[in-house]
Amino acid sequence: MRRFRLRRSIAIIGGVIVIIAVGIVIRELSGRHSPPNAAHSSPAVPVTAAVARRKNVPEIVNAIGNVQSIDSVAVLPRVTGAIEKIEFTPGHDVKKGQELFLIDPRPYQAALDQAKAQLAHDQGVLAEAQMDLKRYQTLQAQKSIAGQTAQDQVFVVQQDEGTVKLDQANVETAQLNLDFCHITAPISGRAGVVQVDLGNLIGPSGSQSGSTAASPAGASGSTPSSTTASSGALVSITQLHPIYVTFSVPQTTLNEIVQNQSVAPLEVEAYSQTGQLIEKGKLTVINNQVSSTTGTVTLQATFANAKDLLWPGEYVSVSLTVAVRRDVVTVPASAVMVGPNGDYVYVIGAGNKVARADVQQTARHGGISVISKGISAGQQVVSTGQYRLDNGTQVAIQKADEAGQPGQTAAKPAAATDPP
């Protein structure tokens, strides 16, 4: 029994050894028929690529701007009275000199008539006094009257002349007050919301009953009313064409801006908060001092605003083109990587194998990088997919990076929510 068990164990062990030997032989035979280096081959890394090109690239300073009207006026009454007419449409454009309101003119017309009548009366008195003076001077020459009588008449004429001049001034004042009943637009622009209604009693700010500015001249107690219901602005008018956009830039860019502005007005673009171009304008004002608190200088650009897309008070993104770099080598900004030794790109060479190239980047904005050293125009570089690459890695180009090509898209300014 013991011998039987021993033989059985030896047979099992021998069978296992035979199976292992057969497996080793099969593995060796299959390895001889496999392609060389098959175990060491790896698939190409998928990437997108772009070609370095020479372009004219603008040097742009981005900022947040505030739209401001060049001229804004609050229309105020200059005489007291009830509004008889409102002769414009709120929210629409008005022209300079256009009549906006009509204040009841009847009291002021009556005051003017009274002043003219007083002037005519006093002019008659003066004419009579002048005629008497001539007669007295003739009689004095004939020794028919005392010299004192003729001299007294001279003073009477002077007094009457003064009275006539006062009457003339009263007529002018009465005429001016009558003209003030017709409230006209002092500037051309967009009218705002009307603050009064027909029939409201209005008057100058701070006016009192019977004051000279609000009362018809020479008419004691003839003020239209003893109180004024409204003495504030009747409406505001804001100029929209052209319009300002005010923004601030760092003082480090000031010298270049001043130098280039002296050659020709610099171009400024205004963008909405969604990044859409609103309008192009020109830099017109450079402030005469730098803010010691922020280290920035305030600039103003003028826009035609022909389509009324810029509105006073709103914030917009601003791009100021300070200069233009001519014929420089550019690549998509995504192609430039940052390493411990500086910036670099992967250049695609023969057989779609990449090589790392150190570059010097002089500017980066709007999805474009300007390269001054390291690569030349015409070389193909990897724009996305660099994180799996190393020198000698083979790549599979999925598509050309057309959207990121330099010069294909305009430089997009910072969003309106970003700090300037």
C-alpha positions, 0 to 999 in steps of 0.5 A: 500500500505504501509503495502504491501511494508513493508511485501515485505521488511520483506520477502526479508530480511528473505530470505537473512537470510535463505540463509546465515544460509544454507551456514554456515551449509554447511561449518560446515558440510564439515569441519567435514568431512575434514582430521585433520590439512589439512589447516596447511599441506604444501608440502615438499621442493625439494632439492638435497643432498650429503653425507659427506665423508672422503677423502684425500684433497690436499691443493692447491695454485692457481696462474697465470704462464708465460711459459719461455724457459730454454735456448734461443739463437739468432744465430749471424754470427762471420765472414763476407760473403755471405750465400751459404746454409740454412741447416735447416727448420724454425719452426722445431727442431734442434740439438746442433752442427747441421749446420744451415748456410754456409757462402762462405768459399773460402776467408777464405780457401785462407787466411788459405793456405796463413798463412800455407805457411808463417809458412812453410817458416819461419819454414825453416828460423828457421831451417837454423838459428838453423843449423848455430848456431850449426856450430858457436858454434863448431867454437867458441869452436875451437877458429876459430871465435869470440864469438860475432858471435856465440852470435849474431846467438843465437839472430837470432834463437830467432827472428826466433822462435818468427816469427814461433810462430806468423805464427802458431797463424795466422794459428789458426786464419785463421782456426777458421775463416774458421770454423766460416763459418759453423754456427751451433746450440749452443743448441738443440731446436726449430728454429724460423723464418729465418731473412736472405735469400740465398746470403745475405751478413752478418757479426758480429754486429758492424764489420767494413771493414778489422776488425780482427774478420771478415777478413781472417788473414794475407790477407790485402784487402781480405775481401769478401766485404767492407760493411755488409748488415746484422749484426743482428740475423740470427735465434733464437733457443728456448729450449722447452723440458723441459720448465719452468713455472714461477708464484708467490704465497703469502708470507704467504704460503712460509714457508709451501712450503719450508718445504714440498719442502725439503721433496720431489718436490711439484707437479704443474699442468698447465691448459689452459685458458678454464680450461683444464689440460695441463701437470703436472710438479714439483716445482724446483726453489724457489726464494731467496727473497720476493718482498717487493712491492707485498708481493709474492715470485716467483717460477718456475716449470719444465715441460717435455712438451713432446707434445709441449703444453706449449709455451714460452711467454703464460700465464697458470693457475697454481695449486701448491699442497702444502700438502695433508689433510689426512682423512678429512670430506668433503661436496660439497662447495654449502652445506655450508651456511654463517650465522650471527653466522658462517657457517652452513649446513642442515642435513637431518634426519628421515622422511626427516626433516632437522636440522641446524648444525653449522660447522667449515670450514677449506678449500674451493676450487674446489667445495669441503669444508673441515669440521673440526667440526659440522658433521661427515662422513656418514651424509646426507646434503642438497647441493642445495635448502637451502633458503626455509628451516628451522629447521624441514622442510620436504624435497623431495630429487630430486637427489644425488649431484654426481658431487659435491661429494668430490673427484669426480672432480679435483680442478679447478684453477682460470681462466687465466683472474682472478688475481693471 
